[in-house]
Amino acid sequence: MGRAGTGVAIVSDSTYEITFVYRGKRCRERIKAKPCPANTRKLNQFRAAVLHAIEKGEFDYAKTFPNSKQAEKLVDRPGDALTVEAYFDTWLKRKKVEVKASTYQGYEGIVNRVVIPRFGKLALVELKRALVRDWLATSDAHKEKKVSNKRLSNIQSCMRSALQDAADDELIDTNPLAGYTYARAERPTDGQGDDEIDPLSPDEQAAVLVRLSDSNRNLVRFALWTGVRTSELIALNWSDIDFVGGYVRVRRALTREARGVAEFPKTAAGRRDIRLLSPAAEALQAQKAHTFMTEDDGPIFKTRAGERFSGSHQIWRIWKAALKRAGVRYRNPYQTRHTYASMMLSAGEHPMWVAKQMGHADWTMIARVYGRWMPSADTEAGNRAVEKFAGGGIKMLAKKLANSA
């Protein structure tokens, strides 16, 4: 009949005891039943159902054992009975109205593709730092192609934010990820990531520009000489340009995740006025023939269908094709921003000025990322870069355009 080693044992002539582990604790519950082979078989099946419910995260101790004192000890706050999946689903719904659409899309992907598949069936209180740390250190966490520390950081940031909200709501005692960051040894990059600084030379710029249609050439040239992010570039309207004052007002960004809804930059520094250097101004003057006055306060740059670009993926296709036709080694479109920074700094423009142009609150990041392009500071911000880089490039571009006509 029932033996202790099976998890079902006879403890008296009228009682069985079943044993199981729940939330790391060994639990024992006594059930009134006359010992016999039939009852032993039924209780073994009952215990198997309990173990299955625990494994799936569906076990309700209080309902299964309503008279148990152990249940009262294990379920003493909302977070104890709440699964990770249920909590993160609720948290996502709340965040949808609190954060930008692009931020929400990032959270949604992490929750649905990482958190719930791996931790969803656990009780919220069981989600401990050691559990997350051990998972991050395993190959399972790195099965995504080319996973980077940035990706792992985004996962932790999302989970840390959600768990802090849970702690603030008193669903758990403390945030298990507070003050903790996991990073693995970064493998060498392949030059394709946004963090890889690989600016284009003046010759490469000219070779790419000559392979673009008039409107797309204006777009890329403007990007090279303003350093705007792609999301900021496609959100620009003609009303954002002050030709008299000589600056570009950056106040919005458009991402694919935002589905056509303009978003404000994340920081105050991101909302900025960029000095309109002559190559960028010339690109805008040339672009007037394509989109200026075609609609009230319309976008500066449009697709071939006459619509505003909806995301960086459209720019990427244009950029990739141009590099291929020009025979220029591939880099992603974000390198237009890195090219701008490297040109400004290597020409001697002040790092603080460059930081403000690019939307950074201070120049520490500029110094860290672009330090090798910082020989010295100088006056007449922007003009030396124009003299050093634009002249030869413009002549080469004009020559190539003439030859291709």
Phi, psi and omega in degrees: 000206186296132179239151183301325184291345182268352184089356175232119184227147174272124182249348175200180181284004179220009188217139170252159172231126176252144183237138178202165179252129180223124182054040176079005181242140176281123183247142177232127179231134181261139182231128179286119177191141180288126180300124176195161182304322182294316180291323177298317178297316180296319182287329173296320177293320178297315179297320178299322178293322177298313180297321179294318179295322178296315181298323181275355181077021184249008184283128176246103186299314185296323180284324181288320180231077187298337182258012185277132173286332178297323180299321180297325180287325185274336179240088184236005176205162183304320183293340180290323182267353184269129178278160176301318180299313182296318181293313183293328175298315179294318180298319179299317180299322179290320182292335183301329180261359183254334186239169178296155182301319181294322177295317179298319180299321177296314177301314184299317179296318180293315182296313186281333183257344183238300189294306185293314178301325184269319188241358191304325185277351178287153168291147182305321182291345180274350182280091184257161180302316182300323180295314179293317180299314181296322179293317180298331182277353181266163179294337181300324180286343185249018184287342176294143182298130176056038178297140184238169175298330177297318178295315178297323178295320178296320178299312181295321180298316178297311181295320180298318179296315181296318182288331175292321176297321178295320178293319179297328179274004178063029173277332174225159184292310182218163176279112183294342181257005180298127177075009182245136175220129177257136173217142178253166178300122184282129176283159179304141181279163181256010179083004184258347184277159179297334184278350180279117182273110184215071186293158178272141175285165177304320179295319179294320178301312181297320181296323179287315184299322183291341181268005182255154173293164185307308184295316179291328175297319178297319180298310183292319180296319177298317180297319181296331186251011172234337180072016180290151173290155180302319180296328178283322182301312185282349178269353184290136172250165179297332179290348179276356183256127174250095182291328180289311180284338178079045178211163178246129178268117177257113183228349186221164174216148179235125176240161178299322182294330182285350176054050174085001179262120180293138180242154177279146175304153187292331184237162177297324179296332179292334175272105193213168172250126181256133178296132182272094178287158190302320178297323178291320179296321178295322178297321179291319179299320178291328182287339180306325181295343185257322187225352184289132177066016178280341176200164180295120177047052182276173179291149178288317184246134182228163175285174177297336179277000179082018180252158174294142174299139183262348180181172184293340181298328179288321177295321181301318181296317179297314183296313182299317180295320181294317179298320180295315180294327182278349183072026179264135180306137185291134163222160181284162183300338179297343179294344174297323178291316178294325179296316177303310182299316182293323178294314181298312185289319181290339176276356176098011178291149185292133181303325180293321177296315179299318180301316180294321178298325185269355176091025177257144184291328177215178188260009181296320179293321178301314181296321182290316186276320187248022186306325183291346179259018186246079179287318182189171175264164180203173178267182180053056185310127176098325188291323180294325178294321178298313182296321186282322188251328188282323186304302181297320180296319181294317180297317180294319179298315180298320180295316182291323178295320180295320181290331182274351182290000000 
